Amino acid sequence: MAENMFSDLSKVIEQVGKDKGIDKQIVIEAITQGMLVAARKKYGTYREIEAAYNEETGEVELFEFKEVVPREKFVDEEVEIPYDDAVKLDPNVQMDDSIGIKLEASDLGRIAAQTAKQIIMQKVRDAERSIIFTEFEERKGEIASGIARRVEKGAIVVDLGRTEAYIPPREQIPGEQYKPGDRIQGYLSEVRQTTRGPQIIMSRADERYLMKLFEMEVPEIYDGVVEIMAAAREPGQRAKIAVRSNDQTVDPVGACVGMKGSRVQNIVQELRGEKIDIVPWDEDITRFAVNALAPAEISRVFLDDTNREMEIVVPDSQLSLAIGKRGQNVRLAAKLTTWKLDIISESSAASRTAESIFNLMLIPGMNETMAQNIFQSGFGSFQSVAQASVQELMTIPGYDDPEKAEKLSKEANALLKKYEAEGTPVPTAPSAGGKDSKAGGGSAKAQADALLKQELQKLNSQEAEEE
């Protein structure tokens, strides 16, 4: 058995290297180590044994090394050899030298040979796993295609030829069904090295899969003429992709759509009917957000750069279109722009503006024009004016003078303290078109003045009673 195991190893090495694609040197090291372990198992670890591959004979040779000692000092035959015996093996040997004595592989026995075989097979498996891991680590970020074999705990196992990949439930397109033997394609998103070998994760739900499909389908993207700047998906339902052109003569959206929509339709079919919006990217975040919310029409956009938030006003008739089914359109646009988007209708915006103007006009001496300026400067109530610093209030047109800004701050704070002291709610604007609106003369100014007079009368009455 041992003789068969270790004879003519050169053919075994060549065959394994050819079948598994493993470097010849790795196989040689595996066989050498396996034989050394087998020898130590038979002869014991106490003895000094070394193994080396002889390329000329195609064999692994075992040598036992012993120290050359005088006959009279010879004690342990496992590690020592008398000088007179050593001279017979090597006439040039010197005292205290270490001399190698060749051992026969056929003497190892069946069990030792089996041990060597197991080690060799393990080493070959490890080398094969390492090769597969390296290969797919280099392919990470690409699209791969294979055959669906089975489903394990909801994950689709895909045969990629030399190894298997997994598509976990979260990386699948909802509603897709694959039978064993079906061809399946996905994005190589992750390659992990585990104790059981490389674990390859594929995805069909990743935004990067969509981007890679466009790269494969659109030559302008592959060549770098058109660039994908961002992508957002709700797998199986809808996706948005933002593109820009590095060549003024090339329309990025047209290039991605293709003649009669041929290019984008191929991608839609691969994604099982997922609708894809292709929008032009813009450095100006406002214009980009408007593009991302297409096909809805946008009236106005208010930015909050600090919190990366955007309030977008749309015509009442466009509200449902801008928000989309179950909020899908605005959700995808928010993911695409990476900003928080708040969609409101023009009527809601007008109502809110009227409410803010009404609130600001509660400040003594405030007229409608100044209230408009304060509101447009980002202060929606006298409470926010009261909380602002004088420097912040000086940014309002008409209040750039420190004294005016400080006076505005004092008046707003006095009004705030008055309502807090009384424990009464701050008056709100009457609903548009209601009786209160007519009674107040029809303008926010008149309504505010009337309410303000009422509040001041109450305050004066309370003061008089206390006196």
ChimeraX attribute file (.defattr): number of C-alpha atoms within 10 A of each C-alpha:
attribute: neighborCount
match mode: 1-to-1
recipient: residues
	/A:1	14
	/A:2	21
	/A:3	15
	/A:4	11
	/A:5	17
	/A:6	22
	/A:7	17
	/A:8	14
	/A:9	20
	/A:10	19
	/A:11	11
	/A:12	17
	/A:13	20
	/A:14	15
	/A:15	14
	/A:16	15
	/A:17	17
	/A:18	12
	/A:19	8
	/A:20	14
	/A:21	13
	/A:22	20
	/A:23	17
	/A:24	16
	/A:25	11
	/A:26	15
	/A:27	21
	/A:28	22
	/A:29	17
	/A:30	22
	/A:31	28
	/A:32	24
	/A:33	20
	/A:34	24
	/A:35	31
	/A:36	22
	/A:37	22
	/A:38	25
	/A:39	29
	/A:40	17
	/A:41	16
	/A:42	15
	/A:43	15
	/A:44	13
	/A:45	11
	/A:46	9
	/A:47	16
	/A:48	15
	/A:49	21
	/A:50	19
	/A:51	21
	/A:52	17
	/A:53	17
	/A:54	12
	/A:55	11
	/A:56	7
	/A:57	12
	/A:58	16
	/A:59	19
	/A:60	24
	/A:61	19
	/A:62	21
	/A:63	19
	/A:64	19
	/A:65	20
	/A:66	23
	/A:67	20
	/A:68	23
	/A:69	21
	/A:70	14
	/A:71	12
	/A:72	8
	/A:73	11
	/A:74	15
	/A:75	12
	/A:76	11
	/A:77	11
	/A:78	15
	/A:79	16
	/A:80	21
	/A:81	23
	/A:82	20
	/A:83	21
	/A:84	14
	/A:85	13
	/A:86	24
	/A:87	15
	/A:88	10
	/A:89	12
	/A:90	11
	/A:91	9
	/A:92	8
	/A:93	16
	/A:94	14
	/A:95	13
	/A:96	14
	/A:97	14
	/A:98	18
	/A:99	20
	/A:100	18
	/A:101	14
	/A:102	14
	/A:103	15
	/A:104	14
	/A:105	22
	/A:106	15
	/A:107	13
	/A:108	21
	/A:109	15
	/A:110	15
	/A:111	14
	/A:112	22
	/A:113	27
	/A:114	18
	/A:115	16
	/A:116	26
	/A:117	20
	/A:118	12
	/A:119	20
	/A:120	21
	/A:121	15
	/A:122	14
	/A:123	19
	/A:124	22
	/A:125	15
	/A:126	15
	/A:127	19
	/A:128	18
	/A:129	19
	/A:130	15
	/A:131	17
	/A:132	18
	/A:133	21
	/A:134	14
	/A:135	11
	/A:136	20
	/A:137	18
	/A:138	11
	/A:139	16
	/A:140	17
	/A:141	17
	/A:142	16
	/A:143	19
	/A:144	17
	/A:145	16
	/A:146	18
	/A:147	21
	/A:148	23
	/A:149	17
	/A:150	15
	/A:151	16
	/A:152	11
	/A:153	7
	/A:154	13
	/A:155	17
	/A:156	25
	/A:157	21
	/A:158	28
	/A:159	19
	/A:160	15
	/A:161	10
	/A:162	9
	/A:163	15
	/A:164	17
	/A:165	26
	/A:166	22
	/A:167	25
	/A:168	18
	/A:169	14
	/A:170	13
	/A:171	20
	/A:172	21
	/A:173	19
	/A:174	14
	/A:175	8
	/A:176	9
	/A:177	9
	/A:178	14
	/A:179	12
	/A:180	13
	/A:181	13
	/A:182	12
	/A:183	14
	/A:184	17
	/A:185	17
	/A:186	26
	/A:187	26
	/A:188	26
	/A:189	21
	/A:190	16
	/A:191	20
	/A:192	12
	/A:193	14
	/A:194	10
	/A:195	7
	/A:196	8
	/A:197	16
	/A:198	21
	/A:199	19
	/A:200	22
	/A:201	22
	/A:202	30
	/A:203	25
	/A:204	26
	/A:205	22
	/A:206	22
	/A:207	19
	/A:208	21
	/A:209	23
	/A:210	25
	/A:211	20
	/A:212	19
	/A:213	21
	/A:214	22
	/A:215	19
	/A:216	14
	/A:217	18
	/A:218	18
	/A:219	14
	/A:220	19
	/A:221	22
	/A:222	14
	/A:223	10
	/A:224	13
	/A:225	17
	/A:226	23
	/A:227	19
	/A:228	19
	/A:229	14
	/A:230	18
	/A:231	24
	/A:232	24
	/A:233	24
	/A:234	18
	/A:235	22
	/A:236	19
	/A:237	15
	/A:238	18
	/A:239	23
	/A:240	24
	/A:241	26
	/A:242	24
	/A:243	22
	/A:244	21
	/A:245	20
	/A:246	13
	/A:247	11
	/A:248	9
	/A:249	7
	/A:250	14
	/A:251	16
	/A:252	25
	/A:253	19
	/A:254	13
	/A:255	20
	/A:256	23
	/A:257	19
	/A:258	14
	/A:259	10
	/A:260	9
	/A:261	12
	/A:262	13
	/A:263	19
	/A:264	22
	/A:265	17
	/A:266	15
	/A:267	19
	/A:268	19
	/A:269	11
	/A:270	14
	/A:271	22
	/A:272	14
	/A:273	15
	/A:274	19
	/A:275	20
	/A:276	20
	/A:277	20
	/A:278	21
	/A:279	22
	/A:280	18
	/A:281	25
	/A:282	17
	/A:283	8
	/A:284	8
	/A:285	15
	/A:286	17
	/A:287	14
	/A:288	18
	/A:289	25
	/A:290	21
	/A:291	20
	/A:292	28
	/A:293	27
	/A:294	17
	/A:295	13
	/A:296	20
	/A:297	17
	/A:298	21
	/A:299	13
	/A:300	14
	/A:301	17
	/A:302	14
	/A:303	15
	/A:304	12
	/A:305	9
	/A:306	6
	/A:307	9
	/A:308	12
	/A:309	16
	/A:310	20
	/A:311	16
	/A:312	23
	/A:313	24
	/A:314	24
	/A:315	19
	/A:316	13
	/A:317	12
	/A:318	19
	/A:319	18
	/A:320	17
	/A:321	19
	/A:322	28
	/A:323	20
	/A:324	16
	/A:325	10
	/A:326	9
	/A:327	12
	/A:328	18
	/A:329	23
	/A:330	23
	/A:331	19
	/A:332	23
	/A:333	28
	/A:334	20
	/A:335	17
	/A:336	23
	/A:337	20
	/A:338	14
	/A:339	18
	/A:340	17
	/A:341	21
	/A:342	16
	/A:343	19
	/A:344	18
	/A:345	20
	/A:346	20
	/A:347	13
	/A:348	14
	/A:349	18
	/A:350	12
	/A:351	15
	/A:352	14
	/A:353	16
	/A:354	20
	/A:355	20
	/A:356	21
	/A:357	28
	/A:358	29
	/A:359	21
	/A:360	27
	/A:361	26
	/A:362	28
	/A:363	22
	/A:364	14
	/A:365	10
	/A:366	15
	/A:367	17
	/A:368	17
	/A:369	12
	/A:370	18
	/A:371	24
	/A:372	19
	/A:373	16
	/A:374	24
	/A:375	19
	/A:376	14
	/A:377	14
	/A:378	14
	/A:379	21
	/A:380	21
	/A:381	21
	/A:382	27
	/A:383	16
	/A:384	14
	/A:385	25
	/A:386	21
	/A:387	13
	/A:388	14
	/A:389	12
	/A:390	22
	/A:391	14
	/A:392	14
	/A:393	24
	/A:394	18
	/A:395	15
	/A:396	19
	/A:397	13
	/A:398	13
	/A:399	21
	/A:400	15
	/A:401	15
	/A:402	13
	/A:403	12
	/A:404	15
	/A:405	21
	/A:406	17
	/A:407	13
	/A:408	23
	/A:409	21
	/A:410	15
	/A:411	18
	/A:412	24
	/A:413	18
	/A:414	15
	/A:415	18
	/A:416	18
	/A:417	13
	/A:418	14
	/A:419	14
	/A:420	12
	/A:421	9
	/A:422	9
	/A:423	9
	/A:424	9
	/A:425	8
	/A:426	12
	/A:427	15
	/A:428	15
	/A:429	20
	/A:430	18
	/A:431	12
	/A:432	12
	/A:433	9
	/A:434	10
	/A:435	11
	/A:436	14
	/A:437	17
	/A:438	13
	/A:439	12
	/A:440	17
	/A:441	12
	/A:442	15
	/A:443	15
	/A:444	21
	/A:445	20
	/A:446	17
	/A:447	22
	/A:448	26
	/A:449	21
	/A:450	15
	/A:451	18
	/A:452	17
	/A:453	12
	/A:454	12
	/A:455	15
	/A:456	11
	/A:457	12
	/A:458	12
	/A:459	13
	/A:460	12
	/A:461	10
	/A:462	11
	/A:463	10
	/A:464	9
	/A:465	7
	/A:466	7
	/A:467	5
